[in-house]
Amino acid sequence: MKDGGKVTEMEKTFENALQELEGIVKELESGNVDLDNAINKYTEAMKLAKFCSEKLSDATAKVNKILTEDNELKEFNAE
């Protein structure tokens, strides 16, 4: 981690982003943030939420593929 505890873009993982997002939400929910700072934090929170959503979508796509007996990736349908 660099920049006073903030994770750089190259080091960011889903878990890091989620933890940072939860921290921002707690700060905003406390009501002890001035308007300009709240807007900046909200903007950062939206970027983190998008990052987490993309990571989850990627993970879901990977999980939905399984190896067949002949070692080919195949879409998994749980129907």
Residue frames as qw, qx, qy, qz and C-alpha x, y, z in Angstrom:
[[0.000, 0.888, 0.459, 0.000, 0.00, 0.00, 0.00],
 [0.419, 0.106, 0.019, 0.902, 1.14, 3.51, -0.78],
 [0.112, -0.476, -0.207, -0.847, -0.09, 7.07, -0.40],
 [0.272, -0.259, 0.485, -0.790, -0.89, 6.95, 3.31],
 [0.437, 0.084, 0.817, -0.366, -2.71, 3.64, 3.32],
 [0.687, 0.508, 0.056, -0.516, -4.48, 3.98, -0.02],
 [0.734, 0.027, 0.627, 0.260, -4.03, 1.12, -2.46],
 [0.079, 0.471, -0.452, -0.754, -2.59, 2.10, -5.83],
 [0.746, 0.355, -0.101, -0.554, -4.50, 1.16, -8.97],
 [0.532, 0.401, -0.741, -0.090, -2.00, -1.61, -9.79],
 [0.056, 0.155, -0.891, 0.424, -2.38, -3.18, -6.31],
 [0.561, -0.034, 0.216, -0.799, -6.18, -2.94, -6.14],
 [0.112, -0.101, -0.984, -0.100, -8.07, -6.15, -5.55],
 [0.423, -0.532, -0.556, -0.479, -11.77, -6.73, -5.07],
 [0.605, -0.531, -0.509, 0.305, -11.21, -7.05, -1.31],
 [0.355, -0.168, -0.117, 0.912, -9.18, -3.80, -1.13],
 [0.125, -0.276, -0.351, -0.886, -11.79, -1.90, -3.13],
 [0.520, -0.555, -0.595, -0.259, -14.66, -3.28, -1.06],
 [0.553, -0.452, -0.424, 0.557, -12.92, -2.37, 2.19],
 [0.192, -0.051, 0.045, 0.979, -12.25, 1.16, 0.93],
 [0.289, -0.397, -0.512, -0.705, -15.86, 1.46, -0.25],
 [0.558, -0.571, -0.599, 0.061, -17.18, 0.35, 3.14],
 [0.435, -0.316, -0.267, 0.800, -14.99, 2.97, 4.84],
 [0.014, -0.131, -0.244, -0.961, -16.35, 5.73, 2.61],
 [0.435, -0.504, -0.607, -0.435, -19.94, 4.63, 3.24],
 [0.545, -0.524, -0.526, 0.391, -19.37, 4.74, 7.01],
 [0.274, -0.170, -0.071, 0.944, -17.89, 8.24, 6.73],
 [0.186, -0.253, -0.403, -0.859, -20.80, 9.49, 4.64],
 [0.518, -0.523, -0.648, -0.194, -23.37, 7.85, 6.93],
 [0.455, -0.334, -0.477, 0.673, -21.81, 9.55, 9.95],
 [0.040, 0.912, 0.377, 0.158, -22.92, 12.91, 8.63],
 [0.442, -0.785, 0.081, 0.426, -19.66, 14.50, 9.75],
 [0.549, 0.056, 0.462, 0.694, -18.41, 15.28, 6.24],
 [0.153, 0.583, 0.027, -0.798, -18.66, 18.72, 4.66],
 [0.710, 0.573, 0.242, -0.330, -20.51, 18.97, 1.35],
 [0.428, 0.744, -0.474, -0.196, -17.49, 19.31, -0.96],
 [0.130, -0.415, 0.896, -0.090, -15.72, 16.40, 0.73],
 [0.642, 0.186, 0.661, -0.342, -18.93, 14.33, 0.63],
 [0.692, 0.647, -0.046, -0.316, -19.22, 14.89, -3.13],
 [0.258, 0.653, -0.710, -0.059, -15.60, 13.80, -3.62],
 [0.334, -0.213, 0.887, -0.238, -16.11, 10.74, -1.44],
 [0.726, 0.377, 0.419, -0.395, -19.33, 9.86, -3.27],
 [0.584, 0.691, -0.343, -0.252, -17.52, 10.10, -6.61],
 [0.068, 0.502, -0.859, 0.074, -14.74, 7.83, -5.35],
 [0.542, 0.010, 0.753, -0.372, -17.32, 5.41, -3.93],
 [0.760, 0.513, 0.123, -0.380, -19.03, 5.17, -7.32],
 [0.433, 0.647, -0.617, -0.110, -15.69, 4.37, -9.01],
 [0.170, -0.320, 0.899, -0.244, -15.02, 1.67, -6.41],
 [0.683, 0.219, 0.538, -0.443, -18.53, 0.24, -6.81],
 [0.709, 0.602, -0.203, -0.306, -18.01, 0.04, -10.59],
 [0.206, 0.563, -0.799, 0.048, -14.63, -1.67, -10.10],
 [0.393, -0.123, 0.839, -0.357, -16.19, -4.21, -7.71],
 [0.747, 0.396, 0.280, -0.454, -19.11, -4.84, -10.05],
 [0.594, 0.629, -0.457, -0.208, -16.74, -5.49, -12.97],
 [0.000, 0.431, -0.884, 0.179, -14.63, -7.85, -10.85],
 [0.568, 0.074, 0.698, -0.430, -17.76, -9.77, -9.79],
 [0.749, 0.527, -0.004, -0.401, -18.96, -9.99, -13.39],
 [0.400, 0.598, -0.691, -0.066, -15.57, -11.35, -14.47],
 [0.212, -0.259, 0.891, -0.307, -15.58, -13.88, -11.64],
 [0.702, 0.257, 0.454, -0.485, -19.12, -14.97, -12.48],
 [0.689, 0.585, -0.297, -0.308, -18.16, -15.51, -16.12],
 [0.215, 0.501, -0.833, 0.092, -15.19, -17.63, -15.07],
 [0.404, -0.086, 0.803, -0.429, -17.25, -19.69, -12.63],
 [0.741, 0.377, 0.233, -0.503, -19.90, -20.32, -15.28],
 [0.644, 0.529, -0.525, -0.175, -17.37, -22.16, -17.43],
 [0.782, -0.384, 0.482, -0.090, -16.39, -25.70, -16.60],
 [0.062, 0.483, -0.812, -0.322, -13.92, -28.12, -18.06],
 [0.904, 0.135, -0.086, -0.396, -15.47, -30.92, -20.06],
 [0.915, -0.215, 0.320, 0.116, -13.97, -34.40, -20.16],
 [0.771, 0.383, 0.167, 0.481, -11.90, -33.48, -23.22],
 [0.473, -0.409, -0.105, 0.774, -10.50, -30.38, -21.44],
 [0.122, 0.448, 0.365, 0.807, -12.50, -27.82, -23.39],
 [0.089, 0.191, 0.438, -0.874, -14.11, -24.86, -21.67],
 [0.145, -0.445, -0.768, -0.437, -17.86, -25.03, -21.93],
 [0.324, -0.380, 0.078, -0.863, -20.65, -22.73, -20.73],
 [0.104, -0.150, -0.918, 0.353, -22.29, -24.07, -17.59],
 [0.462, -0.309, -0.248, -0.793, -26.08, -24.05, -17.46],
 [0.102, -0.072, 0.847, -0.517, -27.65, -25.06, -14.14],
 [0.626, 0.034, -0.082, -0.774, -31.06, -25.70, -15.67]]
